[in-house]
Amino acid sequence: MDFEITPEETKQKLACGEAKLLDVREPWEHQTARIEGAQLIPMGELQARVQELDPDDHIVVFCHSGVRSAKVANWLRQQGYDKVQSMRGGIAAWSRNVDPKVPTY
């Protein structure tokens, strides 16, 4: 499985029920712009809350631009979450390429 996934590929996976979204941004960012159905676990809380994730799920991690999500995806893979991908370009790319109704910030 590739380390990164595009927003467009993510949309397809979500539509088929083949992936779950993990938002690792801060709560204020989530309130500003969000993708419906995404689970919010800020990056700084992930180590304490990792048990909330199912290692058997295909998890697509996203942040604002893709930097934090890449770090989180890498860490999760080290913890045995083999089906984790980082969404390339984050929610900013999602807003540009998939859903322009999601605000940019």
Secondary structure, DSSP 8 states (H G I E B T S, - for coil): --SEE-HHHHHHHHHTT--EEEE-S-HHHHHHS--TT-EE--GGGHHHHGGGS-TTS-EEEE-SSSHHHHHHHHHHHHTT-TTEEEETTHHHHHHHHT-TTS---
